[in-house]
Amino acid sequence: MPDPLQDSIIPEAATLRDAMLALDRGARQIVLAVDPAGALVGVATDGDVRRTLLAGAALDRPVAPALTRRFVSVGPLESRASVLDLMRARRIGAIPVIDAEGRPVGLHLLHAFLEPSRRTNWAVIMAGGQGTRLRPLTETIPKPMLKVAGRPILERIVLHLVGHGIKRIFISVNYLADQIETHFGDGHEFGCEIAYLREEQPLGTAGALGLLPERPTDPILVMNGDLVTNADLGGMLDRHAAGGFVASVGVRRYLHSVPFGCVEVDGDRVLRWDEKPTIERTVSCGIYALDGRALDDLPSGVASSMPDLIGRLLDRGEPVGAYEIEDDWIDVGQREQLESARGER
């Protein structure tokens, strides 16, 4: 029988492409790099590889810059309890097991230790858009079904939700809806229950919530269907409940470098000069937690956007929280972002 650990092992001299293939093949979100003698010399997560690619490295460049060489490892006799304690203390999701010669002989994965407890929260994924900015790719395939590392984006979102214990999922569909419904069916093959909110006409980023069969009794997660992310969705729901918010918005810092000198003027006088400044803003990540009462103003079948919904809540003085998404996150709305998520840029 083939050793599944070998699927995650690459030579130290491997390329970034080799690492991505191993990540996809091993499906463990980590690769182990070994020297010619087979000793473990470094590890790289999918996030490490993606960040190296986003920094400008080509796929045929060595994986070495993405490797963490001061990694945490354990021996074959380390107890399960002590490994779990180590993972929690160091906040890491994978620890390689090495033998006396330093060769990898196993891999402890946090998710294998901690099966997610089932949550009663629902999730709604907005997947009805036409993806016009990604044409011609979306002329025959709905944007959420475009593949990243061999798997449709929407499937990644569904599996991520299930991994956080969310078992009841609604998907809003309109454009090329039959492809989505055929792929996911009722959800049992993905470990959840899936139902569809069928938009007879485009309803925007919030309007489909008016098609829910009943008002949810627990906070619901709402996600755009074009996100590639490892966001801590369970943490977001917990923070939302602890804060007593009616709505919570997933946010992150966005830095934009202006490629020109910026000049502040008053009439014909220069007051200030900033050479190529970097502007920082807090942006929405397209992930939300909503209490049932946040949906009271959403009539069925009427188009509405999430900014409009949040704006109405703020106007009437409802508490709206912000939850910072610190994990990997890409909004695959344009060709450049899709190429980045695929490691093509």
KAURSUL-V655242 format. One record per pair of residues at least 12 apart in sequence whose ideal C-beta (glycine too) atoms are under 6 Angstrom apart, sorted by the first residue. I is the first residue (numbers start at 0). J is the second residue. If there is no record, write none. Layout:
i = {I:I}
j = {J:J}
This chain:
i = {6:6:7:7:7:7:7:8:8:9:9:9:11:11:11:13:14:15:15:15:16:18:18:18:18:19:22:23:23:28:28:29:29:29:30:31:31:32:37:38:38:39:39:39:39:41:41:42:42:43:43:46:47:48:51:51:52:53:71:71:72:72:73:73:75:82:83:86:92:93:94:115:115:116:117:117:118:118:119:120:120:120:120:121:121:121:122:122:122:122:123:123:124:124:124:124:125:125:125:125:126:126:126:126:126:126:127:127:127:127:129:130:132:141:141:141:142:143:143:144:147:147:147:153:157:161:161:163:163:166:167:168:168:169:169:170:171:171:171:172:172:173:173:180:196:202:203:203:203:204:204:205:205:205:205:206:206:206:208:208:209:209:209:210:214:215:218:218:218:219:220:221:222:223:225:225:226:227:227:228:229:229:230:230:235:235:236:238:239:242:244:244:245:245:245:245:245:246:246:246:246:247:247:247:248:248:248:249:249:249:249:250:250:250:251:251:253:253:254:254:255:256:257:260:261:261:284:284:296}
j = {24:25:21:25:27:30:31:31:33:21:30:32:32:34:40:62:59:58:60:62:58:30:43:48:62:342:45:148:149:44:45:42:44:93:43:95:103:66:102:101:102:95:97:101:103:66:68:67:70:65:66:327:65:65:64:65:342:339:89:94:95:97:94:96:96:107:112:109:109:108:107:163:164:164:164:166:164:165:217:165:217:218:236:167:215:219:160:165:168:220:169:221:156:170:222:224:171:204:223:224:143:153:170:171:172:224:171:172:173:198:174:142:333:174:175:178:225:224:225:178:227:340:341:224:189:190:191:232:233:191:192:191:193:194:196:195:196:198:207:195:197:198:201:195:210:302:302:303:304:304:305:303:304:305:308:301:302:303:294:297:297:298:299:299:291:291:239:288:290:289:288:287:286:285:331:332:285:329:340:328:326:327:324:326:288:322:288:322:288:320:318:320:290:293:312:317:318:289:293:312:319:288:320:322:283:287:321:284:286:322:324:281:321:323:284:324:280:282:277:279:278:277:276:274:273:276:324:328:311}
